């Protein structure tokens, strides 16, 4: 039910943003659409913990050869 209201608000914000050419309403649409997307992703994603992604000091993932050493 709440998702239906969010979708309606997102479509309303998008329609008003196109009609009035308003950047503020475009921002409202993006905010609501992002909120809908994140709530749907949370419902779909598993609750089991994922393995952490190993990165080096620069934030890059090490290659397989580096991990084996």
PyMOL commands that set and color helices and strands:
alter all, ss='L'
color gray80, all
select helices_A, chain A and resi 2-20+23-44+64-68
alter helices_A, ss='H'
color red, helices_A
deselect
rebuild
show_as cartoon
